[in-house]
Amino acid sequence: MVRAFVLSVSLAATAFAQQQTPTPPKPADDLPDTPSTTAQIARDAIPNGPTAVIDTSMGRLTCRFFQKEAPVTVANFIGLAEGTKDWLDPVSQKRMHNTRFYDGTTFHRVIPRFMIQGGDRAGNGTGDPGYFFADEFTPTLTFNQPGRLAMANSGPSTNGSQFFITEAPVMELNGKHTIFGQCDEHSVATVQAIARVPTNPNDKPLTPVTINKVTIVPEGQPLPPDPMAPPAAAPSTPQTN
């Protein structure tokens, strides 16, 4: 059985391959524009551990993990990204070893003022890595701000490979999706751009937005050069008379 990994906002949405399209979340216009005023139970966790650098066809996404709060989820993402974790290809059904999972995949579902979703090698929201693992929830991590990196799922403890990044606070997702990273402000701007590309009725970009490479940077180490950054200007040569 193939599970469709979709986000749930006001209602849980579960779909199966070749049966129906995912039930969409509530309209993006109904999503909150600012963080909820509900009192926080605990102070927000501070990002810790390595950083995921996700270079896409539309720019770089830089997200630092919450390794202490979501150790299993972070280890899973790193293992898939670096190819140190085995996985089952959802298309060929072959067991993959020493193969990077995310490179070459796309963001298959994007919704303005909500999120962008990727991590499915099938490219349609139905794929998984051939296994599932449990949720990791903590009161110090909520969807109270943009840039949350979280796991997509089709119900409790059905995490696999699919993830999403929010561009707005969406408190309705608390307790439903594991947050395991926080993306910086520049990344949120890139998420906003990706979320606004033309899409089909299933929120899939008409022109694929590709994840070219995911690099895991250890804590304290410099980020790799941005392949899409403009080249540095050459120093001017003083003119002589």
N, CA, C and O of each residue as an XYZ file, in Angstrom:
964
protein
N       0.853     -1.194      0.000
C       0.000      0.000      0.000
C       0.887      1.242      0.000
O       1.874      1.322      0.732
N       0.521      2.187     -0.821
C       1.292      3.410     -0.905
C       0.528      4.520     -0.227
O      -0.631      4.773     -0.556
N       1.156      5.175      0.705
C       0.494      6.258      1.422
C       0.789      7.589      0.745
O       1.909      7.834      0.296
N      -0.195      8.420      0.677
C       0.014      9.763      0.146
C       0.341     10.673      1.300
O      -0.429     10.795      2.253
N       1.490     11.312      1.211
C       1.931     12.185      2.286
C       1.440     13.596      2.002
O       1.956     14.273      1.112
N       0.468     14.026      2.740
C      -0.088     15.351      2.558
C      -0.212     16.010      3.908
O      -0.265     15.340      4.939
N      -0.258     17.334      3.896
C      -0.386     18.097      5.123
C      -1.843     18.231      5.497
O      -2.716     18.278      4.630
N      -2.104     18.292      6.788
C      -3.458     18.526      7.262
C      -3.466     19.828      8.024
O      -2.591     20.084      8.850
N      -4.461     20.652      7.743
C      -4.575     21.915      8.458
C      -5.782     21.846      9.359
O      -5.633     21.667     10.568
N      -6.971     21.982      8.811
C      -8.156     21.872      9.652
C      -8.709     20.459      9.662
O      -9.371     20.059     10.619
N      -8.443     19.692      8.595
C      -8.898     18.307      8.505
C      -7.733     17.443      8.090
O      -6.882     17.897      7.326
N      -7.661     16.209      8.566
C      -6.614     15.287      8.143
C      -6.923     14.836      6.731
O      -8.065     14.506      6.411
N      -5.891     14.823      5.879
C      -6.098     14.455      4.478
C      -5.228     13.261      4.161
O      -4.002     13.361      4.202
N      -5.844     12.126      3.844
C      -5.107     10.917      3.496
C      -5.602     10.417      2.152
O      -6.808     10.280      1.946
N      -4.683     10.144      1.236
C      -5.067      9.660     -0.085
C      -4.141      8.540     -0.482
O      -3.021      8.468      0.023
N      -4.566      7.667     -1.362
C      -3.751      6.561     -1.822
C      -3.473      6.730     -3.309
O      -4.262      7.323     -4.045
N      -2.333      6.196     -3.732
C      -1.910      6.340     -5.123
C      -2.952      5.754     -6.055
O      -3.593      4.747     -5.757
N      -3.102      6.424     -7.204
C      -4.029      6.010     -8.254
C      -5.500      6.014     -7.818
O      -6.339      5.479     -8.544
N      -5.837      6.579     -6.693
C      -7.226      6.582     -6.253
C      -7.827      7.978     -6.285
O      -8.895      8.188     -6.859
N      -7.151      8.915     -5.678
C      -7.703     10.254     -5.631
C      -6.598     11.249     -5.354
O      -5.522     10.890     -4.876
N      -6.880     12.517     -5.664
C      -5.917     13.560     -5.376
C      -6.021     13.939     -3.911
O      -7.080     13.772     -3.305
N      -4.925     14.455     -3.320
C      -4.965     14.812     -1.903
C      -6.019     15.867     -1.612
O      -6.223     16.792     -2.398
N      -6.677     15.721     -0.492
C      -7.607     16.745     -0.036
C      -6.805     17.974      0.356
O      -5.907     17.871      1.192
N      -7.098     19.132     -0.218
C      -6.287     20.312      0.072
C      -6.543     20.833      1.475
O      -7.589     20.563      2.064
N      -5.570     21.590      2.015
C      -5.805     22.231      3.307
C      -6.800     23.355      3.119
O      -7.232     23.630      1.999
N      -7.164     24.007      4.213
C      -8.090     25.126      4.074
C      -7.433     26.204      3.229
O      -6.205     26.286      3.196
N      -8.212     27.036      2.543
C      -7.644     27.993      1.607
C      -6.532     28.811      2.218
O      -6.568     29.157      3.398
N      -5.520     29.123      1.378
C      -4.376     29.873      1.880
C      -4.800     31.220      2.446
O      -4.175     31.728      3.377
N      -5.861     31.804      1.888
C      -6.319     33.105      2.373
C      -6.800     33.037      3.810
O      -6.862     34.063      4.488
N      -7.143     31.843      4.288
C      -7.609     31.704      5.659
C      -6.481     31.437      6.643
O      -6.721     31.373      7.849
N      -5.245     31.279      6.149
C      -4.133     31.017      7.041
C      -3.774     32.285      7.801
O      -3.950     33.385      7.278
N      -3.275     32.153      9.022
C      -2.924     33.333      9.808
C      -1.767     34.086      9.186
O      -0.871     33.484      8.594
N      -1.783     35.408      9.320
C      -0.716     36.245      8.797
C       0.348     36.517      9.846
O       1.481     36.856      9.504
N       0.008     36.375     11.095
C       0.933     36.657     12.186
C       0.879     35.533     13.194
O      -0.094     34.779     13.219
N       1.909     35.398     14.037
C       1.889     34.340     15.046
C       0.662     34.421     15.937
O       0.149     35.506     16.212
N       0.199     33.267     16.382
C      -0.952     33.212     17.264
C      -0.677     33.956     18.558
O       0.458     33.977     19.035
N      -1.707     34.567     19.130
C      -1.552     35.276     20.396
C      -1.721     34.350     21.584
O      -1.637     34.786     22.732
N      -1.962     33.059     21.312
C      -2.096     32.099     22.401
C      -0.817     32.057     23.211
O       0.275     32.003     22.646
N      -0.938     32.080     24.521
C       0.230     32.078     25.386
C       1.068     30.830     25.145
O       0.531     29.729     25.027
N       2.391     31.004     25.074
C       3.287     29.895     24.866
C       3.494     29.134     26.170
O       3.708     29.738     27.221
N       3.430     27.815     26.098
C       3.633     26.984     27.280
C       5.086     27.019     27.705
O       5.381     27.037     28.900
N       5.995     27.028     26.749
C       7.417     27.020     27.053
C       8.140     27.902     26.048
O       7.640     28.156     24.952
N       9.316     28.363     26.433
C      10.107     29.198     25.552
C      10.513     28.403     24.314
O      10.793     27.207     24.398
N      10.542     29.080     23.161
C      10.901     28.411     21.919
C      12.299     27.814     22.001
O      13.218     28.421     22.550
N      12.443     26.620     21.450
C      13.750     25.978     21.377
C      14.656     26.769     20.439
O      14.186     27.409     19.499
N      15.945     26.717     20.704
C      16.937     27.381     19.868
C      17.562     26.345     18.945
O      17.948     25.270     19.405
N      17.670     26.643     17.647
C      18.281     25.670     16.739
C      19.647     25.221     17.229
O      20.426     26.012     17.761
N      19.921     23.940     17.041
C      21.178     23.375     17.512
C      21.578     22.211     16.613
O      20.722     21.570     16.004
N      22.865     21.940     16.531
C      23.342     20.844     15.695
C      23.707     21.299     14.295
O      23.915     22.490     14.065
N      23.789     20.362     13.354
C      24.191     20.684     11.978
C      23.164     21.552     11.255
O      22.073     21.816     11.760
N      23.550     21.984     10.059
C      22.689     22.788      9.190
C      22.487     22.064      7.862
O      23.424     21.504      7.295
N      21.253     22.086      7.380
C      20.957     21.543      6.056
C      20.979     22.684      5.049
O      20.242     23.659      5.196
N      21.811     22.568      4.041
C      21.863     23.540      2.954
C      21.210     22.886      1.738
O      21.752     21.948      1.153
N      20.041     23.398      1.372
C      19.258     22.822      0.279
C      19.350     23.763     -0.919
O      18.683     24.796     -0.955
N      20.173     23.403     -1.891
C      20.328     24.226     -3.089
C      19.292     23.799     -4.123
O      19.285     22.654     -4.574
N      18.418     24.736     -4.494
C      17.335     24.448     -5.421
C      17.516     25.235     -6.712
O      18.384     26.103     -6.814
N      16.689     24.918     -7.685
C      16.734     25.630     -8.963
C      16.257     27.073     -8.834
O      16.385     27.853     -9.777
N      15.704     27.436     -7.665
C      15.253     28.807     -7.439
C      15.988     29.480     -6.292
O      15.568     30.536     -5.820
N      17.071     28.883     -5.844
C      17.840     29.517     -4.788
C      18.109     28.590     -3.620
O      17.646     27.450     -3.584
N      18.864     29.103     -2.671
C      19.314     28.302     -1.533
C      18.383     28.422     -0.340
O      17.870     29.498     -0.031
N      18.174     27.275      0.330
C      17.438     27.210      1.591
C      18.415     26.733      2.658
O      19.013     25.665      2.525
N      18.575     27.520      3.710
C      19.509     27.188      4.782
C      18.726     26.994      6.066
O      18.119     27.935      6.577
N      18.739     25.780      6.588
C      17.909     25.436      7.741
C      18.746     24.707      8.787
O      19.342     23.669      8.501
N      18.787     25.256      9.997
C      19.527     24.587     11.067
C      18.585     23.669     11.835
O      17.428     24.008     12.084
N      19.100     22.504     12.201
C      18.278     21.493     12.851
C      17.995     21.803     14.319
O      18.667     22.621     14.947
N      16.975     21.120     14.842
C      16.715     21.019     16.280
C      17.117     19.596     16.679
O      16.263     18.739     16.904
N      18.412     19.364     16.760
C      18.905     18.002     16.970
C      18.546     17.459     18.350
O      18.265     16.269     18.494
N      18.552     18.320     19.363
C      18.227     17.867     20.718
C      16.744     17.532     20.841
O      16.376     16.574     21.520
N      15.903     18.312     20.194
C      14.464     18.132     20.318
C      13.917     17.025     19.414
O      12.927     16.380     19.760
N      14.547     16.802     18.266
C      14.047     15.800     17.306
C      15.205     14.955     16.775
O      15.473     14.970     15.574
N      15.892     14.222     17.649
C      17.101     13.494     17.226
C      16.855     12.421     16.175
O      17.672     12.251     15.270
N      15.745     11.694     16.277
C      15.467     10.624     15.319
C      15.163     11.211     13.939
O      15.649     10.714     12.924
N      14.358     12.266     13.916
C      13.989     12.903     12.650
C      15.202     13.516     11.969
O      15.378     13.376     10.758
N      16.037     14.195     12.748
C      17.246     14.806     12.190
C      18.184     13.737     11.638
O      18.715     13.883     10.538
N      18.387     12.665     12.398
C      19.267     11.584     11.935
C      18.735     10.950     10.652
O      19.512     10.582      9.770
N      17.422     10.824     10.547
C      16.819     10.261      9.337
C      17.067     11.166      8.135
O      17.458     10.689      7.069
N      16.844     12.463      8.300
C      17.039     13.404      7.198
C      18.498     13.400      6.753
O      18.787     13.360      5.557
N      19.414     13.440      7.716
C      20.839     13.445      7.387
C      21.228     12.154      6.668
O      21.952     12.186      5.672
N      20.747     11.022      7.173
C      21.075      9.741      6.554
C      20.595      9.643      5.121
O      21.310      9.138      4.255
N      19.377     10.126      4.865
C      18.852     10.115      3.500
C      19.606     11.105      2.615
O      19.922     10.804      1.464
N      19.890     12.285      3.159
C      20.566     13.318      2.376
C      21.971     12.892      1.970
O      22.399     13.149      0.844
N      22.685     12.246      2.877
C      24.075     11.877      2.609
C      24.227     10.479      2.010
O      25.323     10.092      1.602
N      23.137      9.728      1.958
C      23.206      8.391      1.389
C      23.752      7.338      2.320
O      24.146      6.260      1.875
N      23.784      7.635      3.621
C      24.275      6.658      4.595
C      23.153      5.775      5.130
O      23.403      4.837      5.886
N      21.929      6.072      4.740
C      20.772      5.290      5.169
C      20.150      4.616      3.950
O      19.899      5.275      2.940
N      19.903      3.325      4.034
C      19.282      2.605      2.923
C      17.816      2.999      2.778
O      17.155      3.336      3.760
N      17.314      2.954      1.545
C      15.919      3.294      1.293
C      15.419      2.531      0.072
O      16.196      2.042     -0.749
N      14.115      2.448     -0.017
C      13.470      1.745     -1.123
C      12.960      2.759     -2.133
O      12.164      3.634     -1.794
N      13.420      2.640     -3.376
C      12.970      3.565     -4.405
C      11.488      3.323     -4.680
O      11.111      2.209     -5.045
N      10.626      4.354     -4.512
C       9.184      4.151     -4.694
C       8.785      3.902     -6.142
O       7.678      3.430     -6.402
N       9.659      4.208     -7.078
C       9.348      4.006     -8.494
C       9.817      2.634     -8.969
O       9.040      1.870     -9.544
N      11.092      2.324     -8.725
C      11.647      1.050     -9.201
C      11.466     -0.087     -8.212
O      11.600     -1.258     -8.569
N      11.156      0.266     -6.944
C      11.042     -0.716     -5.860
C      12.372     -1.421     -5.587
O      12.391     -2.532     -5.058
N      13.474     -0.779     -5.944
C      14.796     -1.328     -5.661
C      15.330     -0.768     -4.348
O      15.116      0.402     -4.032
N      16.027     -1.608     -3.585
C      16.664     -1.171     -2.356
C      17.936     -0.409     -2.711
O      18.806     -0.937     -3.404
N      18.046      0.832     -2.236
C      19.161      1.696     -2.586
C      20.150      1.772     -1.426
O      19.756      1.898     -0.266
N      21.436      1.695     -1.755
C      22.504      1.710     -0.759
C      23.564      2.712     -1.203
O      23.934      2.761     -2.376
N      24.049      3.515     -0.246
C      25.052      4.538     -0.548
C      24.585      5.459     -1.680
O      25.369      5.834     -2.551
N      23.320      5.809     -1.653
C      22.736      6.680     -2.677
C      22.012      7.835     -2.010
O      21.170      7.631     -1.135
N      22.341      9.045     -2.426
C      21.717     10.236     -1.852
C      20.248     10.304     -2.278
O      19.929     10.173     -3.459
N      19.368     10.509     -1.311
C      17.932     10.436     -1.571
C      17.379     11.714     -2.197
O      16.654     11.649     -3.190
N      17.710     12.865     -1.634
C      17.002     14.095     -1.990
C      17.489     14.761     -3.271
O      16.718     15.456     -3.933
N      18.750     14.564     -3.630
C      19.288     15.245     -4.805
C      18.504     14.849     -6.058
O      18.333     13.665     -6.347
N      18.033     15.853     -6.795
C      17.287     15.607     -8.025
C      15.786     15.497     -7.848
O      15.055     15.385     -8.832
N      15.310     15.526     -6.601
C      13.862     15.508     -6.378
C      13.299     16.917     -6.551
O      14.048     17.865     -6.787
N      11.993     17.051     -6.433
C      11.349     18.344     -6.647
C      10.447     18.716     -5.474
O      10.128     17.888     -4.621
N      10.049     19.972     -5.457
C       8.967     20.403     -4.566
C       7.673     20.161     -5.340
O       7.333     20.909     -6.257
N       6.966     19.114     -4.960
C       5.802     18.676     -5.737
C       4.505     19.350     -5.312
O       3.482     19.185     -5.975
N       4.529     20.101     -4.224
C       3.297     20.754     -3.748
C       3.669     22.086     -3.110
O       4.429     22.122     -2.143
N       3.138     23.177     -3.645
C       3.458     24.509     -3.132
C       2.171     25.319     -3.014
O       1.345     25.327     -3.927
N       2.010     25.995     -1.885
C       0.791     26.769     -1.634
C       1.185     28.119     -1.044
O       1.796     28.158      0.024
N       0.853     29.228     -1.707
C       1.206     30.551     -1.193
C       0.670     30.785      0.217
O      -0.430     30.348      0.556
N       1.454     31.472      1.022
C       1.120     31.831      2.399
C       0.915     30.593      3.268
O       0.293     30.670      4.328
N       1.438     29.454      2.819
C       1.338     28.238      3.614
C       2.684     27.526      3.654
O       3.401     27.631      4.649
N       3.043     26.804      2.597
C       4.270     26.019      2.651
C       4.658     25.502      1.269
O       3.901     25.605      0.304
N       5.886     24.933      1.209
C       6.328     24.163      0.055
C       6.693     22.769      0.558
O       7.274     22.628      1.634
N       6.352     21.737     -0.217
C       6.528     20.353      0.222
C       7.368     19.580     -0.788
O       7.142     19.677     -1.995
N       8.337     18.812     -0.292
C       9.206     18.023     -1.156
C       9.633     16.738     -0.476
O       9.062     16.328      0.535
N      10.659     16.104     -1.057
C      11.187     14.887     -0.465
C      10.529     13.608     -0.932
O      10.602     12.590     -0.245
N       9.882     13.642     -2.095
C       9.206     12.460     -2.636
C       9.831     12.100     -3.976
O       9.694     12.849     -4.943
N      10.507     10.980     -4.044
C      11.147     10.580     -5.297
C      10.130     10.170     -6.360
O      10.455     10.131     -7.546
N       8.903      9.864     -5.942
C       7.847      9.597     -6.917
C       7.357     10.895     -7.547
O       6.820     10.886     -8.655
N       7.541     12.010     -6.844
C       7.200     13.313     -7.385
C       5.735     13.670     -7.389
O       5.339     14.648     -8.023
N       4.907     12.885     -6.682
C       3.470     13.161     -6.702
C       2.810     13.117     -5.327
O       1.584     13.173     -5.228
N       3.609     13.018     -4.269
C       3.047     12.996     -2.923
C       2.746     11.619     -2.388
O       2.258     11.496     -1.265
N       3.021     10.568     -3.159
C       2.696      9.212     -2.713
C       3.913      8.427     -2.239
O       3.772      7.345     -1.669
N       5.099      8.965     -2.470
C       6.310      8.196     -2.211
C       6.795      8.241     -0.775
O       6.535      9.198     -0.046
N       7.504      7.193     -0.380
C       8.152      7.130      0.929
C       9.450      6.349      0.757
O       9.676      5.784     -0.313
N      10.310      6.298      1.774
C      11.595      5.600      1.638
C      11.531      4.115      1.950
O      12.567      3.454      2.021
N      10.335      3.582      2.137
C      10.185      2.165      2.435
C      10.081      1.848      3.899
O      10.150      0.687      4.302
N       9.915      2.882      4.700
C       9.760      2.690      6.147
C       9.091      3.928      6.731
O       8.989      4.961      6.070
N       8.635      3.815      7.981
C       8.037      4.935      8.702
C       8.636      4.998     10.101
O       9.136      3.996     10.612
N       8.586      6.169     10.717
C       9.062      6.286     12.094
C       8.183      7.256     12.873
O       7.391      8.001     12.295
N       8.335      7.233     14.179
C       7.418      7.925     15.086
C       7.612      9.437     15.088
O       8.676      9.946     14.733
N       6.557     10.143     15.497
C       6.599     11.590     15.656
C       7.480     11.967     16.846
O       7.684     11.168     17.760
N       7.996     13.190     16.820
C       8.745     13.751     17.945
C       8.184     15.141     18.226
O       8.533     16.105     17.544
N       7.329     15.244     19.215
C       6.710     16.514     19.565
C       7.279     17.040     20.881
O       7.624     16.264     21.773
N       7.372     18.351     20.990
C       7.829     18.998     22.214
C       7.128     20.339     22.340
O       6.909     21.004     21.327
N       6.767     20.763     23.552
C       6.080     22.051     23.714
C       6.948     23.252     23.363
O       6.431     24.360     23.221
N       8.254     23.055     23.220
C       9.135     24.175     22.888
C       9.240     24.417     21.384
O       9.932     25.337     20.948
N       8.556     23.596     20.595
C       8.563     23.773     19.145
C       7.139     23.794     18.622
O       6.433     22.787     18.677
N       6.718     24.947     18.112
C       5.388     25.095     17.529
C       5.510     25.812     16.186
O       6.565     26.348     15.848
N       4.432     25.813     15.439
C       4.402     26.498     14.146
C       4.008     27.962     14.347
O       3.077     28.459     13.714
N       4.726     28.638     15.232
C       4.401     30.017     15.575
C       5.196     31.032     14.770
O       5.101     32.233     15.023
N       5.973     30.568     13.809
C       6.770     31.490     13.004
C       7.048     30.873     11.640
O       6.947     29.658     11.472
N       7.399     31.713     10.659
C       7.732     31.183      9.336
C       9.051     30.418      9.382
O       9.821     30.532     10.336
N       9.292     29.642      8.342
C      10.575     28.975      8.203
C      10.724     27.675      8.952
O      11.837     27.166      9.083
N       9.624     27.118      9.452
C       9.713     25.838     10.152
C       9.926     24.713      9.132
O       9.194     24.599      8.148
N      10.941     23.893      9.390
C      11.203     22.697      8.594
C      10.584     21.521      9.331
O      10.965     21.231     10.465
N       9.634     20.841      8.698
C       8.867     19.808      9.397
C       8.583     18.626      8.479
O       8.729     18.709      7.260
N       8.171     17.522      9.102
C       7.870     16.304      8.350
C       6.423     16.290      7.881
O       5.506     16.584      8.649
N       6.229     15.946      6.611
C       4.890     15.674      6.098
C       4.534     14.242      6.469
O       5.421     13.404      6.635
N       3.247     13.957      6.598
C       2.827     12.599      6.952
C       1.401     12.356      6.498
O       0.736     13.259      5.990
N       0.936     11.127      6.686
C      -0.449     10.785      6.365
C      -1.195     10.354      7.614
O      -2.215      9.670      7.533
N      -0.682     10.757      8.773
C      -1.284     10.392     10.044
C      -0.205     10.221     11.093
O       0.979     10.363     10.786
N      -0.588      9.918     12.325
C       0.389      9.773     13.408
C       1.475      8.750     13.086
O       1.193      7.644     12.624
N       2.727      9.146     13.342
C       3.893      8.261     13.221
C       4.022      7.601     11.850
O       4.351      6.418     11.751
N       3.761      8.371     10.798
C       3.971      7.882      9.430
C       5.022      8.740      8.720
O       4.919      8.989      7.519
N       6.023      9.187      9.465
C       7.098      9.979      8.886
C       8.000      9.093      8.039
O       8.234      7.928      8.361
N       8.505      9.673      6.938
C       9.399      8.913      6.078
C      10.482      9.801      5.508
O      11.552      9.941      6.101
N      10.211     10.406      4.356
C      11.189     11.271      3.702
C      10.635     12.645      3.363
O      11.397     13.604      3.240
N       9.316     12.755      3.211
C       8.736     14.018      2.768
C       8.745     15.060      3.886
O       8.480     14.762      5.050
N       9.057     16.278      3.490
C       9.156     17.385      4.439
C       8.517     18.623      3.827
O       8.226     18.660      2.631
N       8.303     19.631      4.658
C       7.798     20.901      4.153
C       8.420     22.040      4.933
O       8.915     21.853      6.044
N       8.391     23.231      4.337
C       8.898     24.448      4.972
C       7.792     25.483      4.911
O       7.249     25.755      3.841
N       7.457     26.060      6.055
C       6.359     27.020      6.117
C       6.832     28.420      5.736
O       8.005     28.763      5.891
N       5.894     29.219      5.236
C       6.205     30.624      4.979
C       5.358     31.541      5.854
O       5.431     32.764      5.727
N       4.556     30.956      6.739
C       3.714     31.725      7.657
C       3.482     30.894      8.910
O       3.636     29.673      8.876
N       3.113     31.536     10.020
C       2.726     30.759     11.208
C       1.455     29.968     10.911
O       0.508     30.507     10.338
N       1.428     28.703     11.295
C       0.260     27.848     11.063
C       0.066     26.999     12.313
O       0.444     25.829     12.345
N      -0.527     27.599     13.339
C      -0.635     26.928     14.632
C      -1.518     25.684     14.581
O      -1.442     24.832     15.466
N      -2.360     25.577     13.542
C      -3.224     24.400     13.409
C      -2.428     23.106     13.224
O      -2.962     22.016     13.425
N      -1.153     23.225     12.841
C      -0.331     22.041     12.606
C       0.353     21.528     13.867
O       0.974     20.465     13.842
N       0.248     22.269     14.969
C       0.896     21.833     16.204
C       0.390     20.460     16.632
O      -0.812     20.197     16.626
N       1.323     19.596     17.002
C       0.953     18.264     17.451
C       0.591     17.312     16.334
O       0.158     16.189     16.593
N       0.762     17.748     15.079
C       0.441     16.893     13.930
C       1.663     16.597     13.060
O       1.720     15.566     12.390
N       2.632     17.499     13.075
C       3.811     17.349     12.231
C       5.064     17.690     13.030
O       5.119     18.722     13.699
N       6.061     16.827     12.960
C       7.303     17.021     13.697
C       8.128     18.149     13.092
O       8.469     18.112     11.910
N       8.444     19.146     13.902
C       9.346     20.224     13.504
C      10.767     19.780     13.836
O      11.042     19.357     14.959
N      11.669     19.877     12.858
C      13.042     19.458     13.137
C      14.097     20.439     12.640
O      15.289     20.132     12.664
N      13.665     21.625     12.187
C      14.624     22.622     11.751
C      13.997     23.994     11.620
O      12.774     24.132     11.580
N      14.849     25.013     11.554
C      14.409     26.384     11.359
C      15.245     27.003     10.252
O      16.474     26.990     10.308
N      14.566     27.547      9.239
C      15.239     28.164      8.100
C      15.376     29.666      8.330
O      14.531     30.273      8.987
N      16.438     30.266      7.791
C      16.694     31.677      8.034
C      15.791     32.565      7.167
O      15.031     32.078      6.330
N      15.898     33.875      7.393
C      15.008     34.824      6.720
C      15.183     34.796      5.203
O      14.201     34.861      4.464
N      16.413     34.700      4.742
C      16.641     34.631      3.295
C      15.953     33.404      2.709
O      15.392     33.460      1.615
N      16.000     32.305      3.439
C      15.354     31.076      2.971
C      13.845     31.242      2.897
O      13.211     30.748      1.964
N      13.262     31.935      3.875
C      11.818     32.161      3.860
C      11.427     32.959      2.616
O      10.387     32.696      2.012
N      12.255     33.928      2.234
C      11.983     34.692      1.013
C      12.021     33.774     -0.212
O      11.227     33.936     -1.139
N      12.936     32.820     -0.212
C      13.000     31.857     -1.312
C      11.777     30.948     -1.305
O      11.227     30.628     -2.359
N      11.352     30.532     -0.110
C      10.130     29.725      0.015
C       8.943     30.483     -0.555
O       8.122     29.905     -1.267
N       8.844     31.776     -0.249
C       7.743     32.584     -0.758
C       7.753     32.626     -2.280
O       6.700     32.566     -2.915
N       8.940     32.730     -2.862
C       9.037     32.753     -4.326
C       8.616     31.411     -4.924
O       7.888     31.369     -5.915
N       9.075     30.326     -4.322
C       8.717     28.996     -4.825
C       7.212     28.761     -4.707
O       6.591     28.190     -5.603
N       6.637     29.206     -3.594
C       5.210     28.968     -3.348
C       4.313     29.699     -4.335
O       3.126     29.391     -4.440
N       4.870     30.668     -5.062
C       4.061     31.482     -5.967
C       4.296     31.182     -7.446
O       3.869     31.949     -8.309
N       4.962     30.088     -7.740
C       5.106     29.708     -9.150
C       3.773     29.165     -9.655
O       2.973     28.678     -8.856
N       3.514     29.234    -10.954
C       2.260     28.679    -11.493
C       2.162     27.176    -11.207
O       3.143     26.442    -11.316
N       0.955     26.742    -10.841
C       0.738     25.341    -10.482
C      -0.486     24.769    -11.190
O      -1.298     25.503    -11.752
N      -0.600     23.446    -11.149
C      -1.807     22.791    -11.644
C      -2.832     22.712    -10.519
O      -2.541     23.175     -9.417
N      -4.010     22.151    -10.741
C      -5.034     22.104     -9.683
C      -4.617     21.327     -8.431
O      -5.252     21.468     -7.386
N      -3.557     20.506     -8.519
C      -3.079     19.760     -7.353
C      -1.927     20.467     -6.655
O      -1.230     19.869     -5.836
N      -1.726     21.750     -6.981
C      -0.685     22.575     -6.361
C       0.724     22.142     -6.751
O       1.684     22.459     -6.049
N       0.856     21.424     -7.859
C       2.171     21.010     -8.338
C       2.685     22.033     -9.341
O       1.968     22.381    -10.279
N       3.920     22.529     -9.167
C       4.460     23.515    -10.107
C       4.436     23.019    -11.547
O       4.784     21.871    -11.825
N       4.022     23.897    -12.460
C       3.998     23.538    -13.877
C       5.418     23.362    -14.409
O       5.674     22.497    -15.246
N       6.326     24.182    -13.921
C       7.750     24.017    -14.210
C       8.419     23.484    -12.953
O       8.374     24.150    -11.919
N       9.034     22.315    -13.002
C       9.582     21.707    -11.782
C      10.560     22.619    -11.045
O      11.420     23.256    -11.652
N      10.409     22.665     -9.739
C      11.367     23.340     -8.869
C      12.207     22.226     -8.246
O      11.723     21.466     -7.407
N      13.455     22.138     -8.661
C      14.289     20.983     -8.341
C      15.200     21.230     -7.146
O      15.752     22.318     -6.979
N      15.345     20.200     -6.318
C      16.359     20.204     -5.266
C      17.631     19.656     -5.909
O      17.755     18.452     -6.131
N      18.565     20.543     -6.203
C      19.784     20.117     -6.889
C      20.704     19.319     -5.975
O      21.274     18.306     -6.380
N      20.844     19.786     -4.737
C      21.748     19.112     -3.805
C      21.426     19.519     -2.381
O      21.112     20.678     -2.111
N      21.506     18.555     -1.470
C      21.375     18.825     -0.040
C      22.724     18.542      0.607
O      23.257     17.438      0.499
N      23.269     19.548      1.278
C      24.556     19.422      1.961
C      24.344     19.570      3.458
O      23.689     20.513      3.900
N      24.885     18.657      4.234
C      24.801     18.740      5.689
C      26.104     19.338      6.205
O      27.180     18.777      5.999
N      25.999     20.477      6.874
C      27.174     21.192      7.373
C      27.264     21.010      8.885
O      26.345     21.408      9.601
N      28.346     20.419      9.390
C      28.492     20.231     10.839
C      28.471     21.561     11.577
O      28.838     22.600     11.027
N      28.039     21.514     12.816
C      27.972     22.718     13.635
C      29.341     23.380     13.714
O      30.351     22.723     13.968
N      29.359     24.694     13.494
C      30.594     25.454     13.581
C      31.396     25.525     12.295
O      32.397     26.240     12.235
N      30.975     24.789     11.250
C      31.700     24.791      9.985
C      31.072     25.788      9.009
O      29.868     26.036      9.081
N      31.861     26.363      8.100
C      31.313     27.325      7.130
C      30.422     26.641      6.104
O      30.595     25.462      5.797
N      29.471     27.397      5.582
C      28.583     26.873      4.550
C      29.328     26.793      3.220
O      30.253     27.571      2.987
N      28.943     25.871      2.352
C      29.580     25.794      1.033
C      29.202     27.007      0.190
O      28.180     27.640      0.454
N      30.002     27.341     -0.815
C      29.666     28.473     -1.688
C      28.304     28.254     -2.347
O      27.950     27.140     -2.731
N      27.556     29.347     -2.467
C      26.245     29.273     -3.106
C      26.435     29.248     -4.623
O      26.951     30.212     -5.188
N      26.029     28.166     -5.293
C      26.246     28.088     -6.745
C      25.464     29.130     -7.532
O      25.795     29.413     -8.683
N      24.423     29.708     -6.918
C      23.619     30.699     -7.632
C      23.980     32.128     -7.246
O      23.372     33.075     -7.746
N      24.963     32.293     -6.363
C      25.365     33.637     -5.956
C      26.116     34.307     -7.096
O      26.907     33.653     -7.777
N      25.885     35.602     -7.320
C      26.616     36.284     -8.392
C      28.105     36.303     -8.079
O      28.484     36.418     -6.914
N      28.952     36.194     -9.090
C      30.400     36.214     -8.840
C      30.834     37.539     -8.252
O      30.269     38.591     -8.555
N      31.846     37.468     -7.408
C      32.356     38.691     -6.794
C      32.981     39.574     -7.868
O      33.655     39.093     -8.779
N      32.743     40.868     -7.739
C      33.293     41.803     -8.715
C      34.808     41.859     -8.583
O      35.347     41.874     -7.477
N      35.479     41.890     -9.712
C      36.939     41.983     -9.695
C      37.348     43.370     -9.221
O      36.694     44.359     -9.550
N      38.429     43.446     -8.449
C      38.863     44.769     -7.976
C      39.230     45.665     -9.146
O      39.864     45.233    -10.108
N      38.824     46.906     -9.043
C      39.104     47.845    -10.129
C      40.589     48.186    -10.163
O      41.249     48.263     -9.126
N      41.094     48.387    -11.362
C      42.504     48.741    -11.534
C      42.620     50.251    -11.657
O      42.000     50.855    -12.533
N      43.408     50.862    -10.788
C      43.544     52.329    -10.865
C      44.063     52.750    -12.233
O      44.986     52.147    -12.781
N      43.451     53.795    -12.769
C      43.903     54.305    -14.055
C      45.131     55.175    -13.866
O      45.247     55.907    -12.882
N      46.041     55.086    -14.815
C      47.245     55.921    -14.763
C      47.238     56.886    -15.930
O      46.816     56.533    -17.031
N      47.689     58.062    -15.704
C      47.731     59.071    -16.758
C      49.023     58.946    -17.559
O      49.245     59.712    -18.496
